[in-house]
């Protein structure tokens, strides 16, 4: 990814440096019996947590990272052979079709490795199969972990059956996606002249049910707390960070909170992140689960995942996407 000239920098937002890293967010050991209550509390208070003893082999993590580094190290002309992200493919700086930009290049893929990786043969040649296998091994393990977390959460909420969330990811028609983001080193010109960070990926919530993020050992991830303050999350290349998505917030009638987050470029090193977005089938109706209502009114109108996804793609990153689907109390 080529650097930008000083005038070109003006299209990217600048945010002030956070003074300290935040270590107070939930760290959950999935092998411990008390993880159930911890997971529920984390989803209610933060919409975000880190998991250890997650069961994803380090080998799968390191092999895919190696393949991703190879891809993003290719000349721009070679990466563009993957096609524009419409909706899947390679993107550079431009995020979506509504004017959002970031200091990032990315590869957006479906989770169907059998049907969607043939086009990479022209890029990787004989190495295309190695790339496909690395993605497949990683996604299989991460999807298994995500489903386990969702089932623990359902159990913690005393919902039956406990696969009420996870079955949507396991469905053959699941609209899950996989994204690899590469953030080049922060330009020194910005650090010196602005005293802040370049926005790599602007603030937003994830629309799906759950997001599973892993990055290399480079800082940049920030989340917004309930009071609106932004805090920086220390990097950890061996753990996973989990985000509650908008759909899970709706299904729990607002009990779980979809976390607003962003990525800033504040390091002399490149940041590489890989995110599995667990989504339901396009035709799935998203609404608060009746077993959780307990006489409460629904905060949201019922919608299909297709309807919400379409609305999201027509919005800007920072928009309150769920606002259009909230029920407005009568005055």
C-alpha positions as CSV (number, residue, x, y, z in Angstrom):
1,X,0.0,0.0,0.0
2,X,1.6,3.2,-1.1
3,X,1.9,6.2,1.2
4,X,-0.1,9.4,0.9
5,X,1.1,12.9,0.3
6,X,0.4,15.5,2.9
7,X,-2.6,17.0,1.0
8,X,-4.1,13.6,0.6
9,X,-4.0,13.0,4.3
10,X,-6.8,15.5,4.8
11,X,-9.4,13.0,3.8
12,X,-8.5,10.8,6.8
13,X,-9.8,11.8,10.3
14,X,-7.4,12.4,13.1
15,X,-8.1,11.5,16.7
16,X,-6.2,12.5,19.8
17,X,-3.9,9.9,21.5
18,X,-5.3,8.0,24.4
19,X,-3.0,8.5,27.3
20,X,-3.0,4.9,28.6
21,X,-4.0,1.4,27.5
22,X,-7.1,0.1,29.2
23,X,-6.7,-3.2,31.1
24,X,-10.1,-3.2,32.8
25,X,-12.1,-4.9,30.1
26,X,-13.2,-8.6,30.7
27,X,-10.6,-11.3,30.2
28,X,-12.4,-14.7,30.2
29,X,-10.9,-18.2,30.4
30,X,-13.2,-20.4,28.4
31,X,-11.9,-23.5,30.3
32,X,-13.1,-22.3,33.6
33,X,-16.6,-23.2,35.0
34,X,-17.4,-19.6,36.0
35,X,-17.0,-18.4,32.4
36,X,-20.8,-18.5,31.9
37,X,-21.6,-15.7,34.3
38,X,-18.5,-13.7,33.2
39,X,-19.5,-13.9,29.5
40,X,-23.1,-12.7,30.2
41,X,-21.8,-9.8,32.4
42,X,-19.2,-8.8,29.7
43,X,-21.9,-8.7,27.0
44,X,-24.2,-6.6,29.2
45,X,-21.6,-4.1,30.4
46,X,-19.1,-3.9,27.5
47,X,-20.3,-5.8,24.5
48,X,-16.7,-6.8,24.2
49,X,-14.3,-9.2,25.9
50,X,-11.0,-11.2,25.4
51,X,-10.9,-15.0,25.6
52,X,-8.0,-17.3,26.4
53,X,-7.9,-21.1,26.3
54,X,-10.1,-20.8,23.3
55,X,-9.1,-24.0,21.6
56,X,-7.9,-22.5,18.3
57,X,-4.5,-24.0,17.5
58,X,-1.7,-21.4,17.4
59,X,-0.5,-23.2,14.2
60,X,-3.7,-22.2,12.4
61,X,-3.3,-18.6,13.6
62,X,0.3,-18.3,12.6
63,X,-0.1,-20.1,9.2
64,X,-2.9,-17.8,8.1
65,X,-1.1,-14.7,9.3
66,X,1.9,-15.8,7.2
67,X,-0.3,-16.2,4.1
68,X,-2.0,-12.8,4.8
69,X,1.4,-11.1,5.0
70,X,2.4,-12.6,1.7
71,X,-0.8,-11.4,0.1
72,X,-0.5,-7.8,1.3
73,X,3.1,-7.7,0.4
74,X,2.2,-8.3,-3.3
75,X,2.3,-5.3,-5.7
76,X,-1.0,-3.4,-5.9
77,X,-1.6,-4.6,-9.4
78,X,-1.5,-8.3,-8.2
79,X,-3.8,-7.7,-5.3
80,X,-6.3,-6.0,-7.4
81,X,-6.7,-9.2,-9.4
82,X,-8.9,-10.4,-6.5
83,X,-11.4,-7.9,-7.8
84,X,-13.1,-4.9,-6.1
85,X,-15.1,-5.6,-2.9
86,X,-18.5,-5.8,-4.6
87,X,-19.2,-7.2,-2.1
88,X,-16.2,-9.5,-1.9
89,X,-12.6,-8.9,-3.0
90,X,-9.7,-6.5,-2.4
91,X,-10.2,-2.9,-1.2
92,X,-7.7,-0.1,-0.6
93,X,-8.6,2.9,1.6
94,X,-12.2,3.1,0.4
95,X,-14.6,1.4,2.9
96,X,-18.0,0.9,1.4
97,X,-19.8,3.0,-1.1
98,X,-20.9,6.0,1.0
99,X,-17.7,8.0,1.4
100,X,-16.0,6.3,4.3
101,X,-12.2,6.0,4.0
102,X,-9.5,4.6,6.2
103,X,-5.7,4.0,6.4
104,X,-6.3,0.3,5.5
105,X,-6.3,-2.2,2.7
106,X,-8.3,-5.4,3.1
107,X,-9.5,-8.6,1.6
108,X,-13.2,-9.5,2.2
109,X,-14.2,-13.1,1.6
110,X,-17.2,-15.4,2.1
111,X,-16.7,-18.3,4.4
112,X,-17.3,-20.8,1.6
113,X,-13.7,-21.8,0.8
114,X,-14.7,-24.3,-1.8
115,X,-16.5,-22.0,-4.1
116,X,-14.9,-18.6,-3.6
117,X,-11.1,-19.1,-3.7
118,X,-10.6,-20.2,-7.3
119,X,-10.1,-16.6,-8.4
120,X,-7.0,-16.5,-6.2
121,X,-5.2,-19.0,-8.4
122,X,-4.2,-16.2,-10.8
123,X,-2.6,-14.3,-7.8
124,X,-1.0,-17.1,-5.8
125,X,-0.4,-19.6,-8.6
126,X,0.6,-23.0,-7.0
127,X,0.3,-21.4,-3.6
128,X,-3.4,-20.7,-4.0
129,X,-4.3,-24.1,-2.4
130,X,-2.1,-23.4,0.6
131,X,-3.9,-20.1,1.1
132,X,-7.3,-21.7,0.8
133,X,-6.4,-24.4,3.3
134,X,-5.0,-21.9,5.8
135,X,-8.2,-19.9,5.6
136,X,-10.4,-23.0,5.9
137,X,-8.5,-24.5,8.9
138,X,-8.6,-21.1,10.7
139,X,-12.3,-20.4,10.0
140,X,-13.4,-23.9,11.0
141,X,-11.7,-23.5,14.4
142,X,-12.9,-19.9,15.0
143,X,-16.5,-20.8,14.0
144,X,-16.4,-23.7,16.5
145,X,-15.2,-21.3,19.2
146,X,-17.8,-18.7,18.3
147,X,-20.6,-21.2,18.5
148,X,-19.3,-22.5,21.9
149,X,-19.4,-18.9,23.2
150,X,-23.0,-18.3,21.9
151,X,-24.2,-21.6,23.5
152,X,-22.6,-20.6,26.9
153,X,-24.3,-17.2,26.6
154,X,-27.7,-18.9,25.9
155,X,-27.2,-21.2,28.8
156,X,-26.3,-18.2,31.0
157,X,-29.5,-16.5,29.9
158,X,-31.4,-19.7,30.7
159,X,-32.6,-19.9,27.1
160,X,-33.7,-23.3,25.5
161,X,-32.5,-24.7,23.3
162,X,-29.0,-23.5,24.0
163,X,-28.2,-23.5,20.2
164,X,-30.7,-20.7,19.6
165,X,-27.9,-18.4,18.5
166,X,-25.2,-20.8,17.3
167,X,-27.6,-22.6,14.9
168,X,-27.7,-19.5,12.8
169,X,-24.0,-19.7,12.2
170,X,-24.1,-23.4,11.6
171,X,-26.9,-23.1,9.0
172,X,-25.7,-23.9,5.5
173,X,-27.2,-20.6,4.4
174,X,-25.4,-18.6,7.1
175,X,-24.4,-15.2,5.7
176,X,-21.0,-15.1,7.6
177,X,-18.1,-13.3,6.1
178,X,-14.3,-13.2,6.8
179,X,-12.2,-10.1,6.6
180,X,-8.4,-9.5,6.7
181,X,-7.3,-5.9,7.3
182,X,-3.8,-4.6,6.8
183,X,-2.9,-1.2,8.3
184,X,0.4,0.1,7.1
185,X,2.7,2.0,9.6
186,X,1.4,5.4,10.6
187,X,3.0,8.2,8.5
188,X,5.5,10.1,10.6
189,X,4.2,13.4,9.0
190,X,0.9,12.9,10.8
191,X,2.4,12.0,14.1
192,X,4.6,15.0,14.1
193,X,2.2,17.6,12.8
194,X,-1.0,16.5,14.4
195,X,0.0,14.9,17.6
196,X,-2.7,12.3,17.0
197,X,-3.6,9.1,15.3
198,X,-4.7,8.4,11.8
199,X,-8.0,6.6,11.6
200,X,-7.5,3.2,10.1
201,X,-11.1,2.1,10.3
202,X,-13.7,4.5,11.5
203,X,-16.0,4.0,14.5
204,X,-18.9,1.6,14.0
205,X,-20.8,-1.4,15.4
206,X,-20.8,-4.7,13.7
207,X,-24.2,-5.6,12.3
208,X,-23.9,-9.4,12.6
209,X,-24.5,-11.6,15.6
210,X,-20.9,-12.0,16.8
211,X,-17.5,-10.9,15.6
212,X,-14.2,-12.8,16.4
213,X,-11.1,-10.7,16.0
214,X,-7.4,-11.7,16.1
215,X,-4.5,-9.4,15.3
216,X,-0.7,-9.4,15.3
217,X,1.1,-7.9,18.2
218,X,0.4,-4.3,17.2
219,X,-1.8,-1.8,18.9
220,X,-4.7,0.2,17.3
221,X,-8.0,-1.3,18.5
222,X,-10.2,1.1,20.6
223,X,-13.6,0.6,22.0
224,X,-16.1,3.1,23.3
225,X,-17.3,2.8,26.9
226,X,-20.8,3.5,28.1
227,X,-19.7,7.1,29.0
228,X,-18.6,7.7,25.5
229,X,-14.9,7.7,26.3
230,X,-12.6,5.8,23.9
231,X,-10.0,3.4,25.4
232,X,-7.2,1.6,23.7
233,X,-7.0,-2.2,24.0
234,X,-3.6,-3.8,24.5
235,X,-2.7,-6.1,21.6
236,X,-2.4,-9.9,22.2
237,X,-1.6,-12.1,19.2
238,X,-2.5,-15.3,21.0
239,X,-6.0,-14.4,22.3
240,X,-9.2,-13.5,20.6
241,X,-11.4,-10.4,21.0
242,X,-15.1,-10.8,20.8
243,X,-17.7,-8.2,19.8
244,X,-21.4,-8.3,20.4
245,X,-23.1,-7.4,17.1
246,X,-26.3,-5.5,16.4
247,X,-28.3,-8.6,15.7
248,X,-27.4,-10.1,19.1
249,X,-28.4,-6.9,20.8
250,X,-31.8,-7.1,19.1
251,X,-32.3,-10.8,19.9
252,X,-31.6,-10.0,23.6
253,X,-33.9,-7.0,23.5
254,X,-31.0,-4.7,24.3
255,X,-29.7,-6.7,27.3
256,X,-26.5,-7.3,25.4
257,X,-24.8,-4.2,23.9
258,X,-23.3,-4.0,20.5
259,X,-19.9,-2.3,21.1
260,X,-18.8,0.8,19.1
261,X,-15.2,0.4,18.1
262,X,-12.6,1.7,15.7
263,X,-8.9,1.2,14.7
264,X,-6.3,3.9,14.8
265,X,-2.9,3.8,13.2
266,X,-0.5,4.8,15.9
267,X,2.4,2.4,15.5
268,X,5.6,2.3,13.4
269,X,4.7,-1.4,12.7
270,X,2.0,-2.7,10.3
271,X,-1.1,-4.0,12.0
272,X,-2.8,-7.1,10.6
273,X,-6.2,-8.2,11.8
274,X,-8.5,-11.1,10.9
275,X,-12.2,-10.9,11.7
276,X,-14.9,-13.6,11.4
277,X,-18.3,-12.1,11.3
278,X,-20.9,-14.7,12.3
279,X,-24.1,-13.8,10.5
280,X,-27.5,-15.5,10.1
281,X,-29.2,-16.6,6.8
282,X,-30.5,-13.7,4.8
283,X,-34.1,-14.8,5.3
284,X,-33.7,-15.1,9.1
285,X,-36.1,-12.9,11.1
286,X,-34.3,-10.9,13.7
287,X,-36.4,-10.0,16.8
288,X,-36.2,-10.2,20.6
289,X,-36.5,-13.8,21.8
290,X,-39.9,-14.3,23.5
291,X,-38.2,-16.3,26.3
292,X,-36.3,-13.2,27.3
293,X,-39.1,-10.7,27.3
294,X,-40.8,-11.6,30.6
295,X,-43.6,-9.2,30.0
296,X,-41.3,-6.5,28.6
297,X,-42.1,-4.6,25.4
298,X,-39.9,-5.2,22.4
299,X,-37.5,-2.3,21.8
300,X,-37.2,-3.2,18.1
301,X,-39.2,-3.9,15.1
302,X,-38.9,-7.3,13.6
303,X,-36.7,-7.4,10.4
304,X,-34.9,-10.0,8.3
305,X,-31.2,-10.1,8.2
306,X,-31.4,-9.2,4.5
307,X,-33.4,-6.0,5.3
308,X,-30.9,-5.0,8.0
309,X,-27.8,-5.8,5.9
310,X,-29.2,-3.7,3.0
311,X,-29.8,-0.8,5.4
312,X,-26.3,-1.1,6.8
313,X,-24.7,-1.0,3.3
314,X,-26.7,2.2,2.6
315,X,-25.4,3.9,5.7
316,X,-22.1,5.5,6.9
317,X,-19.9,3.6,9.3
318,X,-20.6,5.9,12.3
319,X,-24.4,6.0,11.8
320,X,-26.7,4.6,14.4
321,X,-27.8,1.8,12.2
322,X,-30.2,0.2,14.7
323,X,-32.0,3.5,15.1
324,X,-34.1,2.9,12.1
325,X,-35.4,-0.3,13.6
326,X,-36.1,0.9,17.1
327,X,-39.7,1.2,18.3
328,X,-40.5,4.7,19.2
329,X,-42.5,5.0,22.5
330,X,-45.7,7.0,22.1
331,X,-45.5,10.4,23.7
